[in-house]
């Protein structure tokens, strides 16, 4: 067992993939906690799909496969998508969930169209570009991990500095406005942080699955605590743990991609939380209900079969 773990840790490629996946899971879970509490879980999926046109345009303009240029193009495309969502919501009667669906469909359609044009064009380095739809964690190198580390540190610092303000707009935006907190500006900042987390994760899990790392760890952490600070920390921990386990499983199983396995591990942690969380889990609720019925039966003297009726 120890030799097996040692062989993985000494493999440079597996080590960089593990570190990158761990950092992605941590940063995505942390930022996703606030979007989850604001009931904007679809925003991550929308921004992930909106990143595809930016990646394609960056390749078409440069002609080379550069991770930095792809991230820059995806960031610009994601910011345009957030502006589009805000404009549609503010200047029309369309609600935000509908605006998210419209932006997702339009941007992803444009991205697929550009991707098809690239694959059938005279571009010399287009091979493998479509893997950004489903992730290509195996291609990560040291510079990509350093980029993920910088993104994680930036997101952590911003969330720590603005924790109280983000907490206010997550639970009660109206009260935040009454207290003089610029809730609109903070909401846009949260969208910007989400764009950064999504863009950083596109290379590992792809535009299709990156939203799962924003939502699933946060949803799992919600079952374990009533405190926001602890929830954010647990979401980051669950995301990082999903990245580590997903990388180990992928490295030891032939032809098993890291990104989808990481998402499945996060889903498994969510299932464990739903079943076994000490306060909100299904088992804990069932035990409390059984204990209440037993106590009522002992006090009233009625049989439990009658109580269940």
ROFI-663775 format. One record per residue (C-alpha): y, z, x. Coordinates in steps of 0.25 Angstrom, whole numbers, plus 5000, padded with zeros to 4 digits. Layout:
N
<atom><north>Y</north><up>Z</up><east>X</east></atom>
...
***
This chain:
309
<atom><north>5000</north><up>5000</up><east>5000</east></atom>
<atom><north>5010</north><up>5004</up><east>5011</east></atom>
<atom><north>5006</north><up>4991</up><east>5019</east></atom>
<atom><north>5009</north><up>4983</up><east>5007</east></atom>
<atom><north>5023</north><up>4989</up><east>5005</east></atom>
<atom><north>5026</north><up>4988</up><east>5020</east></atom>
<atom><north>5022</north><up>4973</up><east>5020</east></atom>
<atom><north>5032</north><up>4971</up><east>5009</east></atom>
<atom><north>5043</north><up>4979</up><east>5015</east></atom>
<atom><north>5041</north><up>4972</up><east>5029</east></atom>
<atom><north>5042</north><up>4958</up><east>5023</east></atom>
<atom><north>5057</north><up>4954</up><east>5024</east></atom>
<atom><north>5057</north><up>4945</up><east>5012</east></atom>
<atom><north>5051</north><up>4955</up><east>5003</east></atom>
<atom><north>5060</north><up>4965</up><east>5008</east></atom>
<atom><north>5073</north><up>4957</up><east>5005</east></atom>
<atom><north>5067</north><up>4953</up><east>4992</east></atom>
<atom><north>5064</north><up>4968</up><east>4988</east></atom>
<atom><north>5078</north><up>4973</up><east>4993</east></atom>
<atom><north>5085</north><up>4962</up><east>4985</east></atom>
<atom><north>5077</north><up>4964</up><east>4973</east></atom>
<atom><north>5079</north><up>4979</up><east>4974</east></atom>
<atom><north>5094</north><up>4977</up><east>4975</east></atom>
<atom><north>5095</north><up>4967</up><east>4964</east></atom>
<atom><north>5087</north><up>4977</up><east>4955</east></atom>
<atom><north>5096</north><up>4989</up><east>4958</east></atom>
<atom><north>5110</north><up>4981</up><east>4956</east></atom>
<atom><north>5105</north><up>4974</up><east>4943</east></atom>
<atom><north>5100</north><up>4987</up><east>4937</east></atom>
<atom><north>5112</north><up>4994</up><east>4940</east></atom>
<atom><north>5122</north><up>4984</up><east>4935</east></atom>
<atom><north>5112</north><up>4981</up><east>4923</east></atom>
<atom><north>5113</north><up>4995</up><east>4918</east></atom>
<atom><north>5128</north><up>4993</up><east>4914</east></atom>
<atom><north>5125</north><up>4979</up><east>4907</east></atom>
<atom><north>5113</north><up>4985</up><east>4900</east></atom>
<atom><north>5121</north><up>4997</up><east>4895</east></atom>
<atom><north>5132</north><up>4987</up><east>4890</east></atom>
<atom><north>5121</north><up>4980</up><east>4882</east></atom>
<atom><north>5124</north><up>4967</up><east>4891</east></atom>
<atom><north>5110</north><up>4965</up><east>4896</east></atom>
<atom><north>5111</north><up>4950</up><east>4893</east></atom>
<atom><north>5123</north><up>4949</up><east>4903</east></atom>
<atom><north>5114</north><up>4949</up><east>4915</east></atom>
<atom><north>5105</north><up>4938</up><east>4910</east></atom>
<atom><north>5117</north><up>4930</up><east>4906</east></atom>
<atom><north>5123</north><up>4931</up><east>4920</east></atom>
<atom><north>5110</north><up>4929</up><east>4927</east></atom>
<atom><north>5109</north><up>4915</up><east>4920</east></atom>
<atom><north>5123</north><up>4912</up><east>4922</east></atom>
<atom><north>5121</north><up>4913</up><east>4937</east></atom>
<atom><north>5112</north><up>4901</up><east>4937</east></atom>
<atom><north>5123</north><up>4891</up><east>4936</east></atom>
<atom><north>5131</north><up>4898</up><east>4948</east></atom>
<atom><north>5119</north><up>4897</up><east>4957</east></atom>
<atom><north>5117</north><up>4882</up><east>4954</east></atom>
<atom><north>5131</north><up>4878</up><east>4955</east></atom>
<atom><north>5132</north><up>4886</up><east>4969</east></atom>
<atom><north>5120</north><up>4878</up><east>4974</east></atom>
<atom><north>5126</north><up>4865</up><east>4969</east></atom>
<atom><north>5139</north><up>4867</up><east>4976</east></atom>
<atom><north>5133</north><up>4872</up><east>4989</east></atom>
<atom><north>5120</north><up>4865</up><east>4990</east></atom>
<atom><north>5113</north><up>4876</up><east>4996</east></atom>
<atom><north>5105</north><up>4888</up><east>4991</east></atom>
<atom><north>5114</north><up>4900</up><east>4995</east></atom>
<atom><north>5112</north><up>4914</up><east>4989</east></atom>
<atom><north>5126</north><up>4917</up><east>4991</east></atom>
<atom><north>5131</north><up>4905</up><east>4984</east></atom>
<atom><north>5121</north><up>4906</up><east>4973</east></atom>
<atom><north>5126</north><up>4921</up><east>4970</east></atom>
<atom><north>5140</north><up>4916</up><east>4971</east></atom>
<atom><north>5138</north><up>4905</up><east>4961</east></atom>
<atom><north>5130</north><up>4914</up><east>4952</east></atom>
<atom><north>5141</north><up>4925</up><east>4953</east></atom>
<atom><north>5152</north><up>4915</up><east>4949</east></atom>
<atom><north>5143</north><up>4909</up><east>4937</east></atom>
<atom><north>5140</north><up>4924</up><east>4932</east></atom>
<atom><north>5155</north><up>4927</up><east>4932</east></atom>
<atom><north>5158</north><up>4915</up><east>4924</east></atom>
<atom><north>5147</north><up>4919</up><east>4914</east></atom>
<atom><north>5153</north><up>4933</up><east>4913</east></atom>
<atom><north>5167</north><up>4927</up><east>4910</east></atom>
<atom><north>5161</north><up>4917</up><east>4900</east></atom>
<atom><north>5154</north><up>4929</up><east>4893</east></atom>
<atom><north>5167</north><up>4937</up><east>4893</east></atom>
<atom><north>5175</north><up>4925</up><east>4888</east></atom>
<atom><north>5165</north><up>4921</up><east>4877</east></atom>
<atom><north>5164</north><up>4936</up><east>4872</east></atom>
<atom><north>5179</north><up>4938</up><east>4872</east></atom>
<atom><north>5185</north><up>4925</up><east>4866</east></atom>
<atom><north>5174</north><up>4923</up><east>4856</east></atom>
<atom><north>5166</north><up>4930</up><east>4845</east></atom>
<atom><north>5154</north><up>4928</up><east>4853</east></atom>
<atom><north>5147</north><up>4941</up><east>4857</east></atom>
<atom><north>5143</north><up>4944</up><east>4871</east></atom>
<atom><north>5128</north><up>4943</up><east>4869</east></atom>
<atom><north>5131</north><up>4928</up><east>4864</east></atom>
<atom><north>5140</north><up>4925</up><east>4875</east></atom>
<atom><north>5130</north><up>4930</up><east>4885</east></atom>
<atom><north>5119</north><up>4921</up><east>4879</east></atom>
<atom><north>5129</north><up>4909</up><east>4879</east></atom>
<atom><north>5133</north><up>4911</up><east>4894</east></atom>
<atom><north>5118</north><up>4913</up><east>4898</east></atom>
<atom><north>5114</north><up>4900</up><east>4891</east></atom>
<atom><north>5125</north><up>4892</up><east>4896</east></atom>
<atom><north>5125</north><up>4896</up><east>4911</east></atom>
<atom><north>5110</north><up>4896</up><east>4912</east></atom>
<atom><north>5110</north><up>4882</up><east>4906</east></atom>
<atom><north>5120</north><up>4877</up><east>4916</east></atom>
<atom><north>5112</north><up>4884</up><east>4927</east></atom>
<atom><north>5099</north><up>4877</up><east>4923</east></atom>
<atom><north>5106</north><up>4864</up><east>4922</east></atom>
<atom><north>5112</north><up>4865</up><east>4936</east></atom>
<atom><north>5099</north><up>4870</up><east>4941</east></atom>
<atom><north>5092</north><up>4857</up><east>4936</east></atom>
<atom><north>5103</north><up>4849</up><east>4942</east></atom>
<atom><north>5101</north><up>4855</up><east>4955</east></atom>
<atom><north>5086</north><up>4853</up><east>4955</east></atom>
<atom><north>5087</north><up>4839</up><east>4952</east></atom>
<atom><north>5099</north><up>4836</up><east>4961</east></atom>
<atom><north>5100</north><up>4832</up><east>4975</east></atom>
<atom><north>5102</north><up>4846</up><east>4980</east></atom>
<atom><north>5094</north><up>4849</up><east>4993</east></atom>
<atom><north>5092</north><up>4864</up><east>4991</east></atom>
<atom><north>5089</north><up>4866</up><east>4976</east></atom>
<atom><north>5075</north><up>4870</up><east>4978</east></atom>
<atom><north>5073</north><up>4885</up><east>4973</east></atom>
<atom><north>5086</north><up>4886</up><east>4966</east></atom>
<atom><north>5080</north><up>4887</up><east>4952</east></atom>
<atom><north>5073</north><up>4900</up><east>4957</east></atom>
<atom><north>5086</north><up>4907</up><east>4955</east></atom>
<atom><north>5082</north><up>4907</up><east>4940</east></atom>
<atom><north>5070</north><up>4916</up><east>4943</east></atom>
<atom><north>5074</north><up>4922</up><east>4956</east></atom>
<atom><north>5070</north><up>4920</up><east>4970</east></atom>
<atom><north>5069</north><up>4933</up><east>4977</east></atom>
<atom><north>5060</north><up>4928</up><east>4988</east></atom>
<atom><north>5071</north><up>4921</up><east>4994</east></atom>
<atom><north>5080</north><up>4933</up><east>4996</east></atom>
<atom><north>5084</north><up>4936</up><east>5011</east></atom>
<atom><north>5092</north><up>4947</up><east>5018</east></atom>
<atom><north>5106</north><up>4941</up><east>5014</east></atom>
<atom><north>5102</north><up>4941</up><east>4999</east></atom>
<atom><north>5098</north><up>4955</up><east>5000</east></atom>
<atom><north>5111</north><up>4959</up><east>5006</east></atom>
<atom><north>5118</north><up>4952</up><east>4995</east></atom>
<atom><north>5110</north><up>4960</up><east>4985</east></atom>
<atom><north>5113</north><up>4973</up><east>4993</east></atom>
<atom><north>5128</north><up>4969</up><east>4992</east></atom>
<atom><north>5127</north><up>4966</up><east>4977</east></atom>
<atom><north>5120</north><up>4979</up><east>4974</east></atom>
<atom><north>5130</north><up>4988</up><east>4982</east></atom>
<atom><north>5142</north><up>4981</up><east>4975</east></atom>
<atom><north>5136</north><up>4983</up><east>4961</east></atom>
<atom><north>5132</north><up>4998</up><east>4965</east></atom>
<atom><north>5146</north><up>5001</up><east>4970</east></atom>
<atom><north>5153</north><up>4995</up><east>4957</east></atom>
<atom><north>5144</north><up>5002</up><east>4948</east></atom>
<atom><north>5146</north><up>5015</up><east>4955</east></atom>
<atom><north>5161</north><up>5014</up><east>4955</east></atom>
<atom><north>5162</north><up>5009</up><east>4941</east></atom>
<atom><north>5151</north><up>5017</up><east>4935</east></atom>
<atom><north>5159</north><up>5025</up><east>4925</east></atom>
<atom><north>5167</north><up>5013</up><east>4920</east></atom>
<atom><north>5154</north><up>5004</up><east>4919</east></atom>
<atom><north>5148</north><up>5016</up><east>4911</east></atom>
<atom><north>5159</north><up>5016</up><east>4901</east></atom>
<atom><north>5159</north><up>5002</up><east>4898</east></atom>
<atom><north>5143</north><up>5002</up><east>4897</east></atom>
<atom><north>5143</north><up>5013</up><east>4887</east></atom>
<atom><north>5156</north><up>5012</up><east>4879</east></atom>
<atom><north>5166</north><up>5001</up><east>4883</east></atom>
<atom><north>5176</north><up>5005</up><east>4872</east></atom>
<atom><north>5177</north><up>5019</up><east>4877</east></atom>
<atom><north>5179</north><up>5013</up><east>4891</east></atom>
<atom><north>5190</north><up>5004</up><east>4886</east></atom>
<atom><north>5197</north><up>5017</up><east>4880</east></atom>
<atom><north>5196</north><up>5024</up><east>4893</east></atom>
<atom><north>5203</north><up>5013</up><east>4900</east></atom>
<atom><north>5191</north><up>5007</up><east>4907</east></atom>
<atom><north>5193</north><up>4992</up><east>4909</east></atom>
<atom><north>5179</north><up>4989</up><east>4901</east></atom>
<atom><north>5182</north><up>4974</up><east>4901</east></atom>
<atom><north>5184</north><up>4973</up><east>4916</east></atom>
<atom><north>5172</north><up>4982</up><east>4918</east></atom>
<atom><north>5163</north><up>4974</up><east>4909</east></atom>
<atom><north>5167</north><up>4962</up><east>4917</east></atom>
<atom><north>5164</north><up>4969</up><east>4930</east></atom>
<atom><north>5150</north><up>4973</up><east>4925</east></atom>
<atom><north>5147</north><up>4958</up><east>4922</east></atom>
<atom><north>5152</north><up>4955</up><east>4936</east></atom>
<atom><north>5142</north><up>4965</up><east>4941</east></atom>
<atom><north>5131</north><up>4960</up><east>4933</east></atom>
<atom><north>5134</north><up>4946</up><east>4938</east></atom>
<atom><north>5133</north><up>4951</up><east>4952</east></atom>
<atom><north>5119</north><up>4958</up><east>4949</east></atom>
<atom><north>5114</north><up>4945</up><east>4942</east></atom>
<atom><north>5118</north><up>4936</up><east>4953</east></atom>
<atom><north>5112</north><up>4944</up><east>4964</east></atom>
<atom><north>5099</north><up>4945</up><east>4956</east></atom>
<atom><north>5098</north><up>4930</up><east>4953</east></atom>
<atom><north>5091</north><up>4927</up><east>4967</east></atom>
<atom><north>5080</north><up>4937</up><east>4965</east></atom>
<atom><north>5077</north><up>4937</up><east>4950</east></atom>
<atom><north>5084</north><up>4924</up><east>4945</east></atom>
<atom><north>5094</north><up>4922</up><east>4934</east></atom>
<atom><north>5083</north><up>4923</up><east>4923</east></atom>
<atom><north>5078</north><up>4937</up><east>4927</east></atom>
<atom><north>5090</north><up>4944</up><east>4934</east></atom>
<atom><north>5095</north><up>4950</up><east>4921</east></atom>
<atom><north>5082</north><up>4958</up><east>4920</east></atom>
<atom><north>5086</north><up>4966</up><east>4932</east></atom>
<atom><north>5099</north><up>4969</up><east>4925</east></atom>
<atom><north>5093</north><up>4974</up><east>4912</east></atom>
<atom><north>5079</north><up>4980</up><east>4914</east></atom>
<atom><north>5082</north><up>4991</up><east>4925</east></atom>
<atom><north>5094</north><up>4996</up><east>4917</east></atom>
<atom><north>5086</north><up>4996</up><east>4904</east></atom>
<atom><north>5075</north><up>5003</up><east>4911</east></atom>
<atom><north>5085</north><up>5014</up><east>4917</east></atom>
<atom><north>5091</north><up>5016</up><east>4903</east></atom>
<atom><north>5077</north><up>5023</up><east>4899</east></atom>
<atom><north>5078</north><up>5033</up><east>4910</east></atom>
<atom><north>5092</north><up>5039</up><east>4909</east></atom>
<atom><north>5104</north><up>5042</up><east>4900</east></atom>
<atom><north>5114</north><up>5042</up><east>4912</east></atom>
<atom><north>5120</north><up>5028</up><east>4916</east></atom>
<atom><north>5121</north><up>5032</up><east>4931</east></atom>
<atom><north>5106</north><up>5035</up><east>4931</east></atom>
<atom><north>5103</north><up>5023</up><east>4923</east></atom>
<atom><north>5110</north><up>5013</up><east>4933</east></atom>
<atom><north>5103</north><up>5020</up><east>4944</east></atom>
<atom><north>5090</north><up>5018</up><east>4938</east></atom>
<atom><north>5092</north><up>5004</up><east>4934</east></atom>
<atom><north>5096</north><up>5001</up><east>4948</east></atom>
<atom><north>5083</north><up>5008</up><east>4953</east></atom>
<atom><north>5074</north><up>5001</up><east>4943</east></atom>
<atom><north>5080</north><up>4988</up><east>4947</east></atom>
<atom><north>5078</north><up>4990</up><east>4962</east></atom>
<atom><north>5064</north><up>4995</up><east>4959</east></atom>
<atom><north>5061</north><up>4983</up><east>4951</east></atom>
<atom><north>5066</north><up>4974</up><east>4963</east></atom>
<atom><north>5057</north><up>4982</up><east>4973</east></atom>
<atom><north>5044</north><up>4982</up><east>4964</east></atom>
<atom><north>5046</north><up>4967</up><east>4960</east></atom>
<atom><north>5048</north><up>4963</up><east>4975</east></atom>
<atom><north>5035</north><up>4971</up><east>4979</east></atom>
<atom><north>5027</north><up>4965</up><east>4968</east></atom>
<atom><north>5032</north><up>4951</up><east>4971</east></atom>
<atom><north>5029</north><up>4952</up><east>4986</east></atom>
<atom><north>5015</north><up>4957</up><east>4984</east></atom>
<atom><north>5011</north><up>4947</up><east>4973</east></atom>
<atom><north>5011</north><up>4932</up><east>4976</east></atom>
<atom><north>5020</north><up>4922</up><east>4968</east></atom>
<atom><north>5027</north><up>4934</up><east>4960</east></atom>
<atom><north>5042</north><up>4932</up><east>4960</east></atom>
<atom><north>5051</north><up>4944</up><east>4963</east></atom>
<atom><north>5062</north><up>4943</up><east>4953</east></atom>
<atom><north>5053</north><up>4942</up><east>4940</east></atom>
<atom><north>5044</north><up>4953</up><east>4946</east></atom>
<atom><north>5056</north><up>4962</up><east>4948</east></atom>
<atom><north>5060</north><up>4960</up><east>4934</east></atom>
<atom><north>5046</north><up>4963</up><east>4929</east></atom>
<atom><north>5046</north><up>4976</up><east>4937</east></atom>
<atom><north>5060</north><up>4980</up><east>4931</east></atom>
<atom><north>5054</north><up>4977</up><east>4917</east></atom>
<atom><north>5042</north><up>4986</up><east>4920</east></atom>
<atom><north>5052</north><up>4997</up><east>4924</east></atom>
<atom><north>5059</north><up>4995</up><east>4911</east></atom>
<atom><north>5045</north><up>4996</up><east>4903</east></atom>
<atom><north>5042</north><up>5009</up><east>4911</east></atom>
<atom><north>5056</north><up>5015</up><east>4907</east></atom>
<atom><north>5054</north><up>5011</up><east>4893</east></atom>
<atom><north>5040</north><up>5018</up><east>4892</east></atom>
<atom><north>5042</north><up>5030</up><east>4902</east></atom>
<atom><north>5057</north><up>5034</up><east>4903</east></atom>
<atom><north>5057</north><up>5049</up><east>4901</east></atom>
<atom><north>5068</north><up>5049</up><east>4890</east></atom>
<atom><north>5069</north><up>5035</up><east>4883</east></atom>
<atom><north>5055</north><up>5030</up><east>4887</east></atom>
<atom><north>5045</north><up>5027</up><east>4876</east></atom>
<atom><north>5035</north><up>5037</up><east>4881</east></atom>
<atom><north>5046</north><up>5048</up><east>4881</east></atom>
<atom><north>5051</north><up>5045</up><east>4867</east></atom>
<atom><north>5036</north><up>5045</up><east>4862</east></atom>
<atom><north>5034</north><up>5058</up><east>4868</east></atom>
<atom><north>5046</north><up>5064</up><east>4862</east></atom>
<atom><north>5043</north><up>5059</up><east>4848</east></atom>
<atom><north>5029</north><up>5065</up><east>4850</east></atom>
<atom><north>5034</north><up>5078</up><east>4854</east></atom>
<atom><north>5044</north><up>5079</up><east>4843</east></atom>
<atom><north>5034</north><up>5075</up><east>4833</east></atom>
<atom><north>5025</north><up>5086</up><east>4839</east></atom>
<atom><north>5036</north><up>5096</up><east>4838</east></atom>
<atom><north>5039</north><up>5093</up><east>4824</east></atom>
<atom><north>5025</north><up>5094</up><east>4820</east></atom>
<atom><north>5023</north><up>5108</up><east>4827</east></atom>
<atom><north>5036</north><up>5113</up><east>4819</east></atom>
<atom><north>5033</north><up>5107</up><east>4806</east></atom>
<atom><north>5018</north><up>5108</up><east>4805</east></atom>
<atom><north>5016</north><up>5094</up><east>4800</east></atom>
<atom><north>5006</north><up>5085</up><east>4806</east></atom>
<atom><north>5010</north><up>5074</up><east>4816</east></atom>
<atom><north>5005</north><up>5063</up><east>4807</east></atom>
<atom><north>5014</north><up>5067</up><east>4796</east></atom>
<atom><north>5026</north><up>5068</up><east>4805</east></atom>
<atom><north>5024</north><up>5054</up><east>4810</east></atom>
<atom><north>5024</north><up>5049</up><east>4795</east></atom>
***
